[in-house]
Amino acid sequence: MNEIVSRKCAALLAAGLGLSVVAGCNTSSNQAPTAGAVRSSGETAPTDLQLLCASKTAEELKVAGGNVLPVSSMPSGETAYQVNLTFDGGQAVCVIDETGTVQSISPV
């Protein structure tokens, strides 16, 4: 009797696991980002410009350890980007043009 119960429990466990794996799959590619999504716009600053902004901000604001991280970016005019940055103790906004010239750094 215990062997039958064990087999049924194992079968139910395997079935439940299989259903949870299938339920977790989402193959739809038509979903648009929701408001507040991390990447709600398609155009962001190139990575090298974001990192340059972070480096210059660490220097200008004398951030201890230099740990300034870009958290988001967006176009700012036709040839520049706004890069939002975070660091231990604060946040800042850096505006940088396409050539890598930092136009402004403002603590928030």
C-alpha positions as CSV (number, residue, x, y, z in Angstrom):
1,M,0.0,0.0,0.0
2,N,2.8,2.5,0.9
3,E,4.5,1.7,-2.5
4,I,1.3,2.7,-4.4
5,V,1.0,6.0,-2.4
6,S,4.7,6.7,-3.0
7,R,4.3,6.2,-6.7
8,K,1.3,8.4,-6.9
9,C,3.0,11.2,-4.9
10,A,6.1,10.9,-7.2
11,A,3.8,11.1,-10.3
12,L,1.9,14.1,-9.0
13,L,5.1,15.9,-8.1
14,A,6.6,15.3,-11.5
15,A,3.3,16.5,-13.2
16,G,3.2,19.6,-11.0
17,L,6.9,20.4,-11.8
18,G,6.2,19.9,-15.5
19,L,3.2,22.2,-15.4
20,S,5.1,24.9,-13.5
21,V,7.9,24.9,-16.1
22,V,5.5,25.1,-19.0
23,A,3.5,27.9,-17.3
24,G,6.7,29.9,-16.8
25,C,7.4,30.0,-20.5
26,N,6.3,33.1,-22.5
27,T,7.0,33.0,-26.2
28,S,5.0,36.2,-27.0
29,S,7.2,38.8,-28.7
30,N,4.5,41.4,-29.2
31,Q,4.6,42.7,-25.6
32,A,5.5,46.4,-25.3
33,P,7.4,47.6,-22.2
34,T,5.1,48.9,-19.5
35,A,5.4,52.4,-18.0
36,G,8.1,52.4,-15.4
37,A,9.9,49.6,-17.1
38,V,13.7,49.9,-16.8
39,R,14.1,50.3,-20.5
40,S,10.9,52.0,-21.7
41,S,12.6,53.9,-24.5
42,G,14.6,52.4,-27.3
43,E,17.2,55.1,-27.5
44,T,19.9,55.2,-24.8
45,A,23.4,56.7,-24.6
46,P,26.1,54.4,-25.9
47,T,27.8,52.5,-23.1
48,D,31.2,54.2,-23.5
49,L,29.5,57.6,-23.0
50,Q,27.6,56.4,-19.9
51,L,30.8,55.2,-18.4
52,L,32.7,58.4,-19.3
53,C,29.9,60.4,-17.5
54,A,30.2,58.1,-14.5
55,S,34.0,58.6,-14.4
56,K,33.9,62.4,-14.8
57,T,31.1,62.6,-12.1
58,A,33.2,60.7,-9.7
59,E,36.1,63.1,-10.2
60,E,34.1,66.3,-10.1
61,L,32.0,65.4,-7.1
62,K,34.9,63.6,-5.3
63,V,32.9,60.5,-4.7
64,A,34.7,58.2,-2.2
65,G,36.0,55.1,-4.0
66,G,34.8,56.5,-7.3
67,N,31.8,54.1,-7.4
68,V,29.4,56.0,-9.7
69,L,27.0,53.9,-11.7
70,P,24.8,54.9,-14.7
71,V,21.2,53.8,-14.0
72,S,19.5,55.2,-17.1
73,S,20.0,57.5,-20.1
74,M,18.0,59.2,-22.8
75,P,18.5,61.7,-25.6
76,S,19.0,65.3,-24.6
77,G,18.6,67.4,-27.7
78,E,19.8,66.3,-31.1
79,T,23.4,65.5,-30.3
80,A,23.6,64.8,-26.6
81,Y,22.5,62.4,-23.9
82,Q,21.3,62.8,-20.3
83,V,22.8,60.0,-18.1
84,N,21.3,59.5,-14.7
85,L,23.8,58.3,-12.1
86,T,23.8,56.9,-8.6
87,F,26.5,56.6,-6.0
88,D,26.8,55.9,-2.3
89,G,25.2,59.0,-0.7
90,G,23.5,60.5,-3.7
91,Q,22.5,60.8,-7.4
92,A,23.6,63.0,-10.2
93,V,22.7,63.9,-13.8
94,C,25.4,64.2,-16.5
95,V,24.8,65.6,-19.9
96,I,27.3,64.4,-22.5
97,D,27.5,65.0,-26.3
98,E,28.1,62.4,-29.0
99,T,31.8,63.3,-29.1
100,G,32.3,62.5,-25.4
101,T,32.4,66.1,-24.1
102,V,30.7,66.4,-20.8
103,Q,28.4,69.5,-20.9
104,S,27.2,69.5,-17.3
105,I,27.2,67.5,-14.1
106,S,24.5,68.2,-11.5
107,P,24.0,66.5,-8.1
108,V,20.3,65.7,-7.6
